[in-house]
Amino acid sequence: MEITNEQQDDTSLLTKADLVSATWAISEVFNYMLEGYNKEEYGEMTKEQAEHTLNSLRTAFIKFDSILQSTTGETDESEIQENS
């Protein structure tokens, strides 16, 4: 049996680009669902399920965006200190 990703160096680390992609994807799904919600087209969901999903997507977006903003702020501050 072959074990993969045994070494941490073999696995790609989470990057800011990954966070940007995730944040963008969540916003696209949210906007798509919001458009359907406004047209009262819930697909296979009830109105309440659609509202819950929209709230969950909004919360997830805020979390990913906050992580991205906090890591961007840390990088900017460390770059300023290194350049001084």
C-alpha positions, 0 to 999 in steps of 0.5 A: 500500500502506498501512502501519499502526502506523508510529508508536509512538503508534498502537500500544497499549502492554503494560499491567499489565491485559494481564499480569494477563489473560495470567497468569489465562489461563495459570492457567486453561489449566493448571488445565483440563489438570491436571484432565484429567491427574489423570483420565488424560484426555490428549486427543490427547497422550501422558502425557509430552506432557501433563506437558511442557505442564503444566511449560511452562504453569507456567514461563510463569505464573511468568515472567508473574507475576514480571514483573507483581510486579516492575512493581507493586513499581516503581510502588509505590516510585515513587509513595511517592517522589513523594508524599514 
